Amino acid sequence: MAEGRAANKGRKAAEQALDDVNWKIGDWLLTGEAHLKEGAYQEAERITKTSRSTLYDYARVARAFPPPVRDKSLSFTHYKYLTPLSPDTQQTLLAEIRDHKMSSMALRKELGRRGMLTRWGRPRSLRGKKASSNKSRRVKIEIPKDEYQLLRDVALARGYSDGVNGVIRNVTLFWLASNKEVLMREVLVYQEKCEEDNARLKAERGAQPAKDKPPQSQQMTWPPRNTDNDPLLKEIRDRETQILHGIFKERGKIVADDANAMLRACVQTLVAGEFEDDEAFDHAEFESLLLAEREFVRRLEAADGAEGKISLMTGMLDAKEQQDRAAAKAVVDEIKAAGKQAAKDRRLAREAASKQEKSVS
């Protein structure tokens, strides 16, 4: 019996001595940071043969609980579990630990019961965090390796048990909170501009005289039936998709949707009045207009940014004044002429190739 009490007393003395060493190392690291910065950890790692992450733990606990607030009746491990928690939670749990004489293992179990431990059994950082909500969303980002290493060191130094994610989350939330009014004004200005652009486009389209519209029999879906598998058509559609995707990335979905409608209207303008019905629409006509559309797409690709592309499409559809309509018609006629010339060149090339094959045979 006496031997058991002596062993238990010796164990407690050893644990107290180990706690004293941990506190001293943590305090020394905090002092060393002021003079050596990261060199303090390098030196401590060399002297104590202790891993860098453990040294960060010592410094983090010592920083959270300076000497005047430490209770010698509690172990270093008690304070280690409390460090990532908010100050109010720390004080509440300290009172419970003293009242119920909780061991560090009992404290760990209590934190687990309350959901304050991560899935790896480490204390969950609750500093500056709001309660989780099902309205939250995950965001994945890529950062350079050097910056990631810095963020990881900051996470260890500040006691974020969720590592780099915790640092990025808190920095992002702080920045959003600090700049919320500015950001909201920027969004409102953008939305108002989009609404003005939409209203202007609708007004311009509605102002076009009825006589300028092609007859109902000529307002047909482009391209005609049975042309979906044409390789040239597929190439053009893929390029149009890339253009709209670029506008989406630069200006947002609302503008990209409007740009899509404008693009379709421009294409219909190119083919308007060129055919009576699907049956009379032969391959030569199809190829000529398809090449005209490709020339239009080429000009879109060459336009500078989303604004340039939208400006080009608006110019083709503009009908506010007579001179605007004339300018738009000139652009359309020029593109259609380029398409007809390209179709003629392709036809001549095919005929030349066919003659060459016959002469060889």
Buried (B, 14 or more C-beta within 10 A) or exposed (E): EEEEEEEEEEEEEEBEEEBEEBBEBBBBBBEBBEEBEEEBBBBBBEEBEBEBEBBBBBBBBBBBBEEEEBEEEBBBBBBBBBBBBEEEBBEEBBEEBEEEEBBBEEBBEBBBEEEBBBEEEBBBBBBEBEEEEEEEEEEEEEEEEEEEEBBBBBBBBBBBBBBBBBBBBBEEEEEEEEEEEEEEEEEEEBEEEBEEBBEEBEEBBEEBEEEEEBEEEBEBEBBBEEBEEBEBBEEBBEBBEEBBEBBBEEBBEBBBBBBBEBBEBBBBBBBBEBBEEEEEBEEEBBBBBBBBBBBBBEBBEEBEEBEEBBEBBBBBBBBEEEEBBEBBEEBBEEBBEBBBBBBBEBEEEEEEEEEEEEEEE
